[in-house]
Amino acid sequence: MSDIIRFATIDDVDDIMEFIHNHWKKNHILSQNKNFFLYEHQDNNRINFVVYRDSKNKLGGILGFIKSSSKNSDIWTVLWKALSNKEHPMLGIELFDFLRKSQDYNILLSPGINGKTIGIYKYLGIYTGYLRQFVLINDKIKKFKIAKILDKKYLQQVQFIENNEYNLKQLSEREVLFDFEKYKETIPYKDKRYFIKRYFNHPIYKYDVYGIFKNNETHSLLVTRTVSANDSKALRIVDFIGQEEDLQFITQDLYEKMTDENFEYIDFMCFGLDHALLLKAGFRQIDLDSSDLVIANYFSPFVQENIAINFMADTKETDKLRICKADGDQDRTS
């Protein structure tokens, strides 16, 4: 048998899980929980991994990915690892190139890339950047246990914009009446099937989905997840699909939810949304180098630091990019 790079099948799953445990991270959830592995990566008869097997059929490299829609999907790459190989000294690049050239998928993206790999992506002519982090702080909290706020200027209450045409409402799955096709040109494009699976059917995390309504029509979708540390909690906006102009008219609702339910803050990590609009809506932008305002990114385990999420996107149409915290495998237990 000759060595080969190919898409994985169900017969590869056990070996991929063992490979992840041995060569990526011991006891990683994808090496321990087969049901979750299949939830994330099974696509009918295909398993969404590129694999390399040597002439002895031993697994020597993997590159996982997650689809964002059913047809001609943009995809997020995850878990990219190749073992040292004399016959294939650039095996990692070969795995990536196999996926990049595949006609089965559209644009490749990856949030959460290691800073050490940015040079590789730039060499390949691929765009790289990082998610910006914005925060709405609860000025009624007496003692912050998750956030670190050393300057009282950050606690000054912002002035929200009132517009009675808009309101925010939590949605059930059957209430998601939204025209996803309207955002077909957004990179990545997320269809309804992906959205429902990702946020209503997730086997581990609980997400809350909200509709931003304008005159009783669903204008935009907002997804949140609660995170906890040090006997306190915060709310994260992990996805947004729709018209970014809507955000400025519902931050009053978000603020009331935050104060009523005693969240320390609401944060939003994203790329591709208008910064001026988010600031106008009442959010503050986090300076990653700041030490007097720290809004954590990692919660499992908890790390009280400002940490950037780097990403790559294999497209020249960078003006169409809209990337959020829950894209790819960033909002996943490890």
C-alpha angles and dihedrals in degrees: 000000000000123000116263145183113217146138114284127249133201088272090065097054100092092047092048091051091050090047090053091051094047102037109020110033131333113245093006109169091245090055094048108034112057094180090055091045090055092044090056101038115018114106107177105287094350127081109212097239133100109222137189120210122185127222089279091053092249117148110246105164143015139191116184127197142184125217122225097198141017101248131041086351129197106228139207116220119223138173102021112183134150127180122227109280126180093201091047108032090166095044094136091056090046091056091049092045091051090056094040092055096044115120089208094079140039125216123003119221135165128190114196100038117167112257089231090064097054090092090056092053092047089050088054090050094250123146118245132188142137137253117257117227123220127183141197108202126210103234090191095067111108098196124022116213100171103031122056110218115174099164120062091211087081089062095060107120114243125227112249125212115242121214118160092201090073133066138164121232132176112238136213119216093263090051094061095109099160135138102238090171089068087072096047091124093055115105111256100027111209119198128204094259091056092044095051093046093046100048109020101035102039108138096213115020126058115222129187117216121204132189120216103216127201112191090340094308121115103246100168143000125231125189125198138181129193118233126191138200137152092013091301136094144215134192122234126201099216102173140018129184121178141038112349091207087072093068094074091061098053104042088095087061091047091049092052091049090049095051096039092052096038099241113164091222146331115239132190124197112193148137127213100033121116108265093204091056092050091050090047088052089059103263122132120220115234118234103218090210093051120113097182094063115039121173111181124234102184120063104162092081100008116239117183097213139104103252127181124227107216120202142185128212123188096216140096091211093082091154088071095055119116113169126174138187097265095052117115112349099321097108096050134110110251 
